[in-house]
Amino acid sequence: MKETNMWECDSCGVVEYVATPPGECEKCWKINSFVKVEEDEVDAKREADLAEGIKQDFEEEDENEN
């Protein structure tokens, strides 16, 4: 079984959960910009990522209602 790591783009902050760092960021297109998130930071970053996703969902709902 391959180990999954958390990688964060040091340019735009996009987070990926894969075994090896992505070669290119899909958001900002920067090459080799991903840095591994240390184990003690993973939970905090996952929670922040989840909260941001929920916030965006609510903002999209508000835009669709108007």
mmCIF file of the N, C-alpha and C atoms, coordinates in Angstrom:
data_MODEL
# 
_entry.id   MODEL 
# 
loop_
_atom_site.group_PDB 
_atom_site.id 
_atom_site.type_symbol 
_atom_site.label_atom_id 
_atom_site.label_alt_id 
_atom_site.label_comp_id 
_atom_site.label_asym_id 
_atom_site.label_entity_id 
_atom_site.label_seq_id 
_atom_site.pdbx_PDB_ins_code 
_atom_site.Cartn_x 
_atom_site.Cartn_y 
_atom_site.Cartn_z 
_atom_site.occupancy 
_atom_site.B_iso_or_equiv 
_atom_site.pdbx_formal_charge 
_atom_site.auth_seq_id 
_atom_site.auth_comp_id 
_atom_site.auth_asym_id 
_atom_site.auth_atom_id 
_atom_site.pdbx_PDB_model_num 
ATOM 1   N N  . MET A 1 1  ? 0.845   -1.185 0.000   1.00 0.00 ? 1  MET A N  1 
ATOM 2   C CA . MET A 1 1  ? 0.000   0.000  0.000   1.00 0.00 ? 1  MET A CA 1 
ATOM 3   C C  . MET A 1 1  ? 0.889   1.247  0.000   1.00 0.00 ? 1  MET A C  1 
ATOM 4   N N  . LYS A 1 2  ? 0.592   2.183  -0.902  1.00 0.00 ? 2  LYS A N  1 
ATOM 5   C CA . LYS A 1 2  ? 1.367   3.408  -0.991  1.00 0.00 ? 2  LYS A CA 1 
ATOM 6   C C  . LYS A 1 2  ? 0.930   4.385  0.096   1.00 0.00 ? 2  LYS A C  1 
ATOM 7   N N  . GLU A 1 3  ? 1.906   5.074  0.641   1.00 0.00 ? 3  GLU A N  1 
ATOM 8   C CA . GLU A 1 3  ? 1.636   6.077  1.653   1.00 0.00 ? 3  GLU A CA 1 
ATOM 9   C C  . GLU A 1 3  ? 1.122   7.351  0.972   1.00 0.00 ? 3  GLU A C  1 
ATOM 10  N N  . THR A 1 4  ? 0.086   7.946  1.534   1.00 0.00 ? 4  THR A N  1 
ATOM 11  C CA . THR A 1 4  ? -0.428  9.206  1.023   1.00 0.00 ? 4  THR A CA 1 
ATOM 12  C C  . THR A 1 4  ? 0.109   10.329 1.888   1.00 0.00 ? 4  THR A C  1 
ATOM 13  N N  . ASN A 1 5  ? 0.640   11.336 1.245   1.00 0.00 ? 5  ASN A N  1 
ATOM 14  C CA . ASN A 1 5  ? 1.159   12.504 1.949   1.00 0.00 ? 5  ASN A CA 1 
ATOM 15  C C  . ASN A 1 5  ? 0.328   13.724 1.585   1.00 0.00 ? 5  ASN A C  1 
ATOM 16  N N  . MET A 1 6  ? 0.461   14.736 2.382   1.00 0.00 ? 6  MET A N  1 
ATOM 17  C CA . MET A 1 6  ? -0.201  16.004 2.106   1.00 0.00 ? 6  MET A CA 1 
ATOM 18  C C  . MET A 1 6  ? 0.841   16.958 1.544   1.00 0.00 ? 6  MET A C  1 
ATOM 19  N N  . TRP A 1 7  ? 0.544   17.521 0.372   1.00 0.00 ? 7  TRP A N  1 
ATOM 20  C CA . TRP A 1 7  ? 1.440   18.444 -0.303  1.00 0.00 ? 7  TRP A CA 1 
ATOM 21  C C  . TRP A 1 7  ? 0.719   19.761 -0.511  1.00 0.00 ? 7  TRP A C  1 
ATOM 22  N N  . GLU A 1 8  ? 1.421   20.864 -0.281  1.00 0.00 ? 8  GLU A N  1 
ATOM 23  C CA . GLU A 1 8  ? 0.823   22.192 -0.438  1.00 0.00 ? 8  GLU A CA 1 
ATOM 24  C C  . GLU A 1 8  ? 1.659   23.016 -1.409  1.00 0.00 ? 8  GLU A C  1 
ATOM 25  N N  . CYS A 1 9  ? 0.984   23.669 -2.348  1.00 0.00 ? 9  CYS A N  1 
ATOM 26  C CA . CYS A 1 9  ? 1.681   24.534 -3.294  1.00 0.00 ? 9  CYS A CA 1 
ATOM 27  C C  . CYS A 1 9  ? 2.179   25.763 -2.542  1.00 0.00 ? 9  CYS A C  1 
ATOM 28  N N  . ASP A 1 10 ? 3.474   26.028 -2.626  1.00 0.00 ? 10 ASP A N  1 
ATOM 29  C CA . ASP A 1 10 ? 4.028   27.171 -1.897  1.00 0.00 ? 10 ASP A CA 1 
ATOM 30  C C  . ASP A 1 10 ? 3.718   28.495 -2.584  1.00 0.00 ? 10 ASP A C  1 
ATOM 31  N N  . SER A 1 11 ? 3.089   28.427 -3.742  1.00 0.00 ? 11 SER A N  1 
ATOM 32  C CA . SER A 1 11 ? 2.723   29.644 -4.455  1.00 0.00 ? 11 SER A CA 1 
ATOM 33  C C  . SER A 1 11 ? 1.288   30.075 -4.159  1.00 0.00 ? 11 SER A C  1 
ATOM 34  N N  . CYS A 1 12 ? 0.344   29.128 -4.275  1.00 0.00 ? 12 CYS A N  1 
ATOM 35  C CA . CYS A 1 12 ? -1.073  29.506 -4.120  1.00 0.00 ? 12 CYS A CA 1 
ATOM 36  C C  . CYS A 1 12 ? -1.795  28.795 -2.981  1.00 0.00 ? 12 CYS A C  1 
ATOM 37  N N  . GLY A 1 13 ? -1.168  27.782 -2.375  1.00 0.00 ? 13 GLY A N  1 
ATOM 38  C CA . GLY A 1 13 ? -1.768  27.114 -1.226  1.00 0.00 ? 13 GLY A CA 1 
ATOM 39  C C  . GLY A 1 13 ? -2.656  25.930 -1.532  1.00 0.00 ? 13 GLY A C  1 
ATOM 40  N N  . VAL A 1 14 ? -2.775  25.531 -2.780  1.00 0.00 ? 14 VAL A N  1 
ATOM 41  C CA . VAL A 1 14 ? -3.580  24.352 -3.118  1.00 0.00 ? 14 VAL A CA 1 
ATOM 42  C C  . VAL A 1 14 ? -2.994  23.141 -2.410  1.00 0.00 ? 14 VAL A C  1 
ATOM 43  N N  . VAL A 1 15 ? -3.877  22.265 -1.914  1.00 0.00 ? 15 VAL A N  1 
ATOM 44  C CA . VAL A 1 15 ? -3.452  21.070 -1.192  1.00 0.00 ? 15 VAL A CA 1 
ATOM 45  C C  . VAL A 1 15 ? -3.808  19.836 -2.006  1.00 0.00 ? 15 VAL A C  1 
ATOM 46  N N  . GLU A 1 16 ? -2.871  18.899 -2.077  1.00 0.00 ? 16 GLU A N  1 
ATOM 47  C CA . GLU A 1 16 ? -3.076  17.615 -2.751  1.00 0.00 ? 16 GLU A CA 1 
ATOM 48  C C  . GLU A 1 16 ? -2.720  16.499 -1.779  1.00 0.00 ? 16 GLU A C  1 
ATOM 49  N N  . TYR A 1 17 ? -3.483  15.395 -1.818  1.00 0.00 ? 17 TYR A N  1 
ATOM 50  C CA . TYR A 1 17 ? -3.228  14.223 -0.984  1.00 0.00 ? 17 TYR A CA 1 
ATOM 51  C C  . TYR A 1 17 ? -2.815  13.076 -1.890  1.00 0.00 ? 17 TYR A C  1 
ATOM 52  N N  . VAL A 1 18 ? -1.519  12.924 -2.120  1.00 0.00 ? 18 VAL A N  1 
ATOM 53  C CA . VAL A 1 18 ? -0.967  11.890 -2.994  1.00 0.00 ? 18 VAL A CA 1 
ATOM 54  C C  . VAL A 1 18 ? 0.363   11.403 -2.429  1.00 0.00 ? 18 VAL A C  1 
ATOM 55  N N  . ALA A 1 19 ? 0.882   10.309 -2.978  1.00 0.00 ? 19 ALA A N  1 
ATOM 56  C CA . ALA A 1 19 ? 2.128   9.733  -2.477  1.00 0.00 ? 19 ALA A CA 1 
ATOM 57  C C  . ALA A 1 19 ? 3.345   10.607 -2.780  1.00 0.00 ? 19 ALA A C  1 
ATOM 58  N N  . THR A 1 20 ? 3.392   11.162 -3.982  1.00 0.00 ? 20 THR A N  1 
ATOM 59  C CA . THR A 1 20 ? 4.532   11.999 -4.384  1.00 0.00 ? 20 THR A CA 1 
ATOM 60  C C  . THR A 1 20 ? 4.029   13.376 -4.801  1.00 0.00 ? 20 THR A C  1 
ATOM 61  N N  . PRO A 1 21 ? 4.863   14.392 -4.723  1.00 0.00 ? 21 PRO A N  1 
ATOM 62  C CA . PRO A 1 21 ? 4.386   15.743 -5.046  1.00 0.00 ? 21 PRO A CA 1 
ATOM 63  C C  . PRO A 1 21 ? 4.017   15.886 -6.516  1.00 0.00 ? 21 PRO A C  1 
ATOM 64  N N  . PRO A 1 22 ? 2.907   16.565 -6.791  1.00 0.00 ? 22 PRO A N  1 
ATOM 65  C CA . PRO A 1 22 ? 2.544   16.822 -8.190  1.00 0.00 ? 22 PRO A CA 1 
ATOM 66  C C  . PRO A 1 22 ? 3.630   17.651 -8.870  1.00 0.00 ? 22 PRO A C  1 
ATOM 67  N N  . GLY A 1 23 ? 3.812   17.458 -10.157 1.00 0.00 ? 23 GLY A N  1 
ATOM 68  C CA . GLY A 1 23 ? 4.825   18.192 -10.896 1.00 0.00 ? 23 GLY A CA 1 
ATOM 69  C C  . GLY A 1 23 ? 4.416   19.616 -11.202 1.00 0.00 ? 23 GLY A C  1 
ATOM 70  N N  . GLU A 1 24 ? 3.097   19.844 -11.298 1.00 0.00 ? 24 GLU A N  1 
ATOM 71  C CA . GLU A 1 24 ? 2.595   21.169 -11.649 1.00 0.00 ? 24 GLU A CA 1 
ATOM 72  C C  . GLU A 1 24 ? 1.292   21.430 -10.906 1.00 0.00 ? 24 GLU A C  1 
ATOM 73  N N  . CYS A 1 25 ? 1.117   22.644 -10.432 1.00 0.00 ? 25 CYS A N  1 
ATOM 74  C CA . CYS A 1 25 ? -0.109  23.017 -9.726  1.00 0.00 ? 25 CYS A CA 1 
ATOM 75  C C  . CYS A 1 25 ? -1.217  23.273 -10.748 1.00 0.00 ? 25 CYS A C  1 
ATOM 76  N N  . GLU A 1 26 ? -2.377  22.676 -10.510 1.00 0.00 ? 26 GLU A N  1 
ATOM 77  C CA . GLU A 1 26 ? -3.503  22.842 -11.426 1.00 0.00 ? 26 GLU A CA 1 
ATOM 78  C C  . GLU A 1 26 ? -4.166  24.211 -11.301 1.00 0.00 ? 26 GLU A C  1 
ATOM 79  N N  . LYS A 1 27 ? -3.905  24.920 -10.214 1.00 0.00 ? 27 LYS A N  1 
ATOM 80  C CA . LYS A 1 27 ? -4.526  26.236 -10.030 1.00 0.00 ? 27 LYS A CA 1 
ATOM 81  C C  . LYS A 1 27 ? -3.642  27.364 -10.563 1.00 0.00 ? 27 LYS A C  1 
ATOM 82  N N  . CYS A 1 28 ? -2.377  27.392 -10.148 1.00 0.00 ? 28 CYS A N  1 
ATOM 83  C CA . CYS A 1 28 ? -1.504  28.507 -10.542 1.00 0.00 ? 28 CYS A CA 1 
ATOM 84  C C  . CYS A 1 28 ? -0.493  28.123 -11.616 1.00 0.00 ? 28 CYS A C  1 
ATOM 85  N N  . TRP A 1 29 ? -0.439  26.840 -11.970 1.00 0.00 ? 29 TRP A N  1 
ATOM 86  C CA . TRP A 1 29 ? 0.414   26.305 -13.034 1.00 0.00 ? 29 TRP A CA 1 
ATOM 87  C C  . TRP A 1 29 ? 1.909   26.373 -12.732 1.00 0.00 ? 29 TRP A C  1 
ATOM 88  N N  . LYS A 1 30 ? 2.277   26.639 -11.497 1.00 0.00 ? 30 LYS A N  1 
ATOM 89  C CA . LYS A 1 30 ? 3.687   26.676 -11.138 1.00 0.00 ? 30 LYS A CA 1 
ATOM 90  C C  . LYS A 1 30 ? 4.243   25.242 -11.124 1.00 0.00 ? 30 LYS A C  1 
ATOM 91  N N  . ILE A 1 31 ? 5.434   25.068 -11.627 1.00 0.00 ? 31 ILE A N  1 
ATOM 92  C CA . ILE A 1 31 ? 6.070   23.758 -11.713 1.00 0.00 ? 31 ILE A CA 1 
ATOM 93  C C  . ILE A 1 31 ? 6.925   23.511 -10.473 1.00 0.00 ? 31 ILE A C  1 
ATOM 94  N N  . ASN A 1 32 ? 6.862   22.279 -9.965  1.00 0.00 ? 32 ASN A N  1 
ATOM 95  C CA . ASN A 1 32 ? 7.633   21.855 -8.783  1.00 0.00 ? 32 ASN A CA 1 
ATOM 96  C C  . ASN A 1 32 ? 7.471   22.798 -7.600  1.00 0.00 ? 32 ASN A C  1 
ATOM 97  N N  . SER A 1 33 ? 6.238   23.192 -7.320  1.00 0.00 ? 33 SER A N  1 
ATOM 98  C CA . SER A 1 33 ? 5.975   24.153 -6.249  1.00 0.00 ? 33 SER A CA 1 
ATOM 99  C C  . SER A 1 33 ? 5.454   23.509 -4.969  1.00 0.00 ? 33 SER A C  1 
ATOM 100 N N  . PHE A 1 34 ? 5.259   22.188 -4.966  1.00 0.00 ? 34 PHE A N  1 
ATOM 101 C CA . PHE A 1 34 ? 4.652   21.539 -3.813  1.00 0.00 ? 34 PHE A CA 1 
ATOM 102 C C  . PHE A 1 34 ? 5.674   21.168 -2.747  1.00 0.00 ? 34 PHE A C  1 
ATOM 103 N N  . VAL A 1 35 ? 5.319   21.472 -1.501  1.00 0.00 ? 35 VAL A N  1 
ATOM 104 C CA . VAL A 1 35 ? 6.144   21.103 -0.357  1.00 0.00 ? 35 VAL A CA 1 
ATOM 105 C C  . VAL A 1 35 ? 5.318   20.187 0.544   1.00 0.00 ? 35 VAL A C  1 
ATOM 106 N N  . LYS A 1 36 ? 5.988   19.223 1.155   1.00 0.00 ? 36 LYS A N  1 
ATOM 107 C CA . LYS A 1 36 ? 5.311   18.264 2.022   1.00 0.00 ? 36 LYS A CA 1 
ATOM 108 C C  . LYS A 1 36 ? 4.913   18.942 3.328   1.00 0.00 ? 36 LYS A C  1 
ATOM 109 N N  . VAL A 1 37 ? 3.673   18.701 3.743   1.00 0.00 ? 37 VAL A N  1 
ATOM 110 C CA . VAL A 1 37 ? 3.179   19.217 5.017   1.00 0.00 ? 37 VAL A CA 1 
ATOM 111 C C  . VAL A 1 37 ? 3.567   18.213 6.091   1.00 0.00 ? 37 VAL A C  1 
ATOM 112 N N  . GLU A 1 38 ? 4.197   18.683 7.134   1.00 0.00 ? 38 GLU A N  1 
ATOM 113 C CA . GLU A 1 38 ? 4.649   17.807 8.219   1.00 0.00 ? 38 GLU A CA 1 
ATOM 114 C C  . GLU A 1 38 ? 3.449   17.226 8.964   1.00 0.00 ? 38 GLU A C  1 
ATOM 115 N N  . GLU A 1 39 ? 3.631   16.026 9.502   1.00 0.00 ? 39 GLU A N  1 
ATOM 116 C CA . GLU A 1 39 ? 2.547   15.298 10.173  1.00 0.00 ? 39 GLU A CA 1 
ATOM 117 C C  . GLU A 1 39 ? 1.830   16.117 11.242  1.00 0.00 ? 39 GLU A C  1 
ATOM 118 N N  . ASP A 1 40 ? 2.563   16.892 12.020  1.00 0.00 ? 40 ASP A N  1 
ATOM 119 C CA . ASP A 1 40 ? 1.929   17.657 13.098  1.00 0.00 ? 40 ASP A CA 1 
ATOM 120 C C  . ASP A 1 40 ? 1.086   18.821 12.583  1.00 0.00 ? 40 ASP A C  1 
ATOM 121 N N  . GLU A 1 41 ? 1.210   19.172 11.309  1.00 0.00 ? 41 GLU A N  1 
ATOM 122 C CA . GLU A 1 41 ? 0.425   20.255 10.717  1.00 0.00 ? 41 GLU A CA 1 
ATOM 123 C C  . GLU A 1 41 ? -0.747  19.752 9.882   1.00 0.00 ? 41 GLU A C  1 
ATOM 124 N N  . VAL A 1 42 ? -0.757  18.450 9.576   1.00 0.00 ? 42 VAL A N  1 
ATOM 125 C CA . VAL A 1 42 ? -1.746  17.900 8.653   1.00 0.00 ? 42 VAL A CA 1 
ATOM 126 C C  . VAL A 1 42 ? -3.172  18.125 9.134   1.00 0.00 ? 42 VAL A C  1 
ATOM 127 N N  . ASP A 1 43 ? -3.492  17.788 10.373  1.00 0.00 ? 43 ASP A N  1 
ATOM 128 C CA . ASP A 1 43 ? -4.865  17.925 10.870  1.00 0.00 ? 43 ASP A CA 1 
ATOM 129 C C  . ASP A 1 43 ? -5.346  19.370 10.806  1.00 0.00 ? 43 ASP A C  1 
ATOM 130 N N  . ALA A 1 44 ? -4.511  20.297 11.219  1.00 0.00 ? 44 ALA A N  1 
ATOM 131 C CA . ALA A 1 44 ? -4.906  21.715 11.192  1.00 0.00 ? 44 ALA A CA 1 
ATOM 132 C C  . ALA A 1 44 ? -5.161  22.181 9.756   1.00 0.00 ? 44 ALA A C  1 
ATOM 133 N N  . LYS A 1 45 ? -4.313  21.775 8.824   1.00 0.00 ? 45 LYS A N  1 
ATOM 134 C CA . LYS A 1 45 ? -4.490  22.175 7.422   1.00 0.00 ? 45 LYS A CA 1 
ATOM 135 C C  . LYS A 1 45 ? -5.728  21.523 6.816   1.00 0.00 ? 45 LYS A C  1 
ATOM 136 N N  . ARG A 1 46 ? -5.995  20.259 7.159   1.00 0.00 ? 46 ARG A N  1 
ATOM 137 C CA . ARG A 1 46 ? -7.200  19.591 6.647   1.00 0.00 ? 46 ARG A CA 1 
ATOM 138 C C  . ARG A 1 46 ? -8.458  20.305 7.134   1.00 0.00 ? 46 ARG A C  1 
ATOM 139 N N  . GLU A 1 47 ? -8.474  20.675 8.408   1.00 0.00 ? 47 GLU A N  1 
ATOM 140 C CA . GLU A 1 47 ? -9.625  21.393 8.952   1.00 0.00 ? 47 GLU A CA 1 
ATOM 141 C C  . GLU A 1 47 ? -9.805  22.741 8.263   1.00 0.00 ? 47 GLU A C  1 
ATOM 142 N N  . ALA A 1 48 ? -8.724  23.455 8.043   1.00 0.00 ? 48 ALA A N  1 
ATOM 143 C CA . ALA A 1 48 ? -8.799  24.756 7.369   1.00 0.00 ? 48 ALA A CA 1 
ATOM 144 C C  . ALA A 1 48 ? -9.271  24.580 5.927   1.00 0.00 ? 48 ALA A C  1 
ATOM 145 N N  . ASP A 1 49 ? -8.785  23.532 5.252   1.00 0.00 ? 49 ASP A N  1 
ATOM 146 C CA . ASP A 1 49 ? -9.187  23.252 3.879   1.00 0.00 ? 49 ASP A CA 1 
ATOM 147 C C  . ASP A 1 49 ? -10.678 22.918 3.815   1.00 0.00 ? 49 ASP A C  1 
ATOM 148 N N  . LEU A 1 50 ? -11.151 22.110 4.743   1.00 0.00 ? 50 LEU A N  1 
ATOM 149 C CA . LEU A 1 50 ? -12.563 21.753 4.809   1.00 0.00 ? 50 LEU A CA 1 
ATOM 150 C C  . LEU A 1 50 ? -13.419 22.977 5.071   1.00 0.00 ? 50 LEU A C  1 
ATOM 151 N N  . ALA A 1 51 ? -13.007 23.811 6.010   1.00 0.00 ? 51 ALA A N  1 
ATOM 152 C CA . ALA A 1 51 ? -13.755 25.031 6.328   1.00 0.00 ? 51 ALA A CA 1 
ATOM 153 C C  . ALA A 1 51 ? -13.833 25.956 5.117   1.00 0.00 ? 51 ALA A C  1 
ATOM 154 N N  . GLU A 1 52 ? -12.748 26.087 4.371   1.00 0.00 ? 52 GLU A N  1 
ATOM 155 C CA . GLU A 1 52 ? -12.737 26.937 3.178   1.00 0.00 ? 52 GLU A CA 1 
ATOM 156 C C  . GLU A 1 52 ? -13.692 26.393 2.118   1.00 0.00 ? 52 GLU A C  1 
ATOM 157 N N  . GLY A 1 53 ? -13.728 25.076 1.957   1.00 0.00 ? 53 GLY A N  1 
ATOM 158 C CA . GLY A 1 53 ? -14.645 24.462 0.996   1.00 0.00 ? 53 GLY A CA 1 
ATOM 159 C C  . GLY A 1 53 ? -16.098 24.709 1.359   1.00 0.00 ? 53 GLY A C  1 
ATOM 160 N N  . ILE A 1 54 ? -16.414 24.595 2.638   1.00 0.00 ? 54 ILE A N  1 
ATOM 161 C CA . ILE A 1 54 ? -17.778 24.858 3.095   1.00 0.00 ? 54 ILE A CA 1 
ATOM 162 C C  . ILE A 1 54 ? -18.137 26.320 2.875   1.00 0.00 ? 54 ILE A C  1 
ATOM 163 N N  . LYS A 1 55 ? -17.217 27.216 3.173   1.00 0.00 ? 55 LYS A N  1 
ATOM 164 C CA . LYS A 1 55 ? -17.441 28.649 2.968   1.00 0.00 ? 55 LYS A CA 1 
ATOM 165 C C  . LYS A 1 55 ? -17.732 28.943 1.501   1.00 0.00 ? 55 LYS A C  1 
ATOM 166 N N  . GLN A 1 56 ? -16.962 28.347 0.602   1.00 0.00 ? 56 GLN A N  1 
ATOM 167 C CA . GLN A 1 56 ? -17.173 28.557 -0.831  1.00 0.00 ? 56 GLN A CA 1 
ATOM 168 C C  . GLN A 1 56 ? -18.523 28.018 -1.276  1.00 0.00 ? 56 GLN A C  1 
ATOM 169 N N  . ASP A 1 57 ? -18.940 26.876 -0.731  1.00 0.00 ? 57 ASP A N  1 
ATOM 170 C CA . ASP A 1 57 ? -20.245 26.310 -1.074  1.00 0.00 ? 57 ASP A CA 1 
ATOM 171 C C  . ASP A 1 57 ? -21.365 27.262 -0.684  1.00 0.00 ? 57 ASP A C  1 
ATOM 172 N N  . PHE A 1 58 ? -21.276 27.860 0.505   1.00 0.00 ? 58 PHE A N  1 
ATOM 173 C CA . PHE A 1 58 ? -22.294 28.806 0.943   1.00 0.00 ? 58 PHE A CA 1 
ATOM 174 C C  . PHE A 1 58 ? -22.292 30.060 0.083   1.00 0.00 ? 58 PHE A C  1 
ATOM 175 N N  . GLU A 1 59 ? -21.120 30.538 -0.292  1.00 0.00 ? 59 GLU A N  1 
ATOM 176 C CA . GLU A 1 59 ? -21.030 31.731 -1.137  1.00 0.00 ? 59 GLU A CA 1 
ATOM 177 C C  . GLU A 1 59 ? -21.643 31.464 -2.513  1.00 0.00 ? 59 GLU A C  1 
ATOM 178 N N  . GLU A 1 60 ? -21.405 30.263 -3.066  1.00 0.00 ? 60 GLU A N  1 
ATOM 179 C CA . GLU A 1 60 ? -21.993 29.905 -4.352  1.00 0.00 ? 60 GLU A CA 1 
ATOM 180 C C  . GLU A 1 60 ? -23.512 29.820 -4.251  1.00 0.00 ? 60 GLU A C  1 
ATOM 181 N N  . GLU A 1 61 ? -24.025 29.270 -3.150  1.00 0.00 ? 61 GLU A N  1 
ATOM 182 C CA . GLU A 1 61 ? -25.474 29.198 -2.952  1.00 0.00 ? 61 GLU A CA 1 
ATOM 183 C C  . GLU A 1 61 ? -26.069 30.597 -2.895  1.00 0.00 ? 61 GLU A C  1 
ATOM 184 N N  . ASP A 1 62 ? -25.402 31.501 -2.176  1.00 0.00 ? 62 ASP A N  1 
ATOM 185 C CA . ASP A 1 62 ? -25.892 32.878 -2.076  1.00 0.00 ? 62 ASP A CA 1 
ATOM 186 C C  . ASP A 1 62 ? -25.916 33.545 -3.438  1.00 0.00 ? 62 ASP A C  1 
ATOM 187 N N  . GLU A 1 63 ? -24.892 33.326 -4.260  1.00 0.00 ? 63 GLU A N  1 
ATOM 188 C CA . GLU A 1 63 ? -24.834 33.916 -5.595  1.00 0.00 ? 63 GLU A CA 1 
ATOM 189 C C  . GLU A 1 63 ? -25.940 33.354 -6.481  1.00 0.00 ? 63 GLU A C  1 
ATOM 190 N N  . ASN A 1 64 ? -26.225 32.062 -6.354  1.00 0.00 ? 64 ASN A N  1 
ATOM 191 C CA . ASN A 1 64 ? -27.261 31.435 -7.177  1.00 0.00 ? 64 ASN A CA 1 
ATOM 192 C C  . ASN A 1 64 ? -28.649 31.882 -6.782  1.00 0.00 ? 64 ASN A C  1 
ATOM 193 N N  . GLU A 1 65 ? -28.848 32.258 -5.527  1.00 0.00 ? 65 GLU A N  1 
ATOM 194 C CA . GLU A 1 65 ? -30.153 32.710 -5.061  1.00 0.00 ? 65 GLU A CA 1 
ATOM 195 C C  . GLU A 1 65 ? -30.464 34.123 -5.520  1.00 0.00 ? 65 GLU A C  1 
ATOM 196 N N  . ASN A 1 66 ? -29.445 34.904 -5.780  1.00 0.00 ? 66 ASN A N  1 
ATOM 197 C CA . ASN A 1 66 ? -29.656 36.314 -6.182  1.00 0.00 ? 66 ASN A CA 1 
ATOM 198 C C  . ASN A 1 66 ? -29.811 36.467 -7.635  1.00 0.00 ? 66 ASN A C  1 
# 
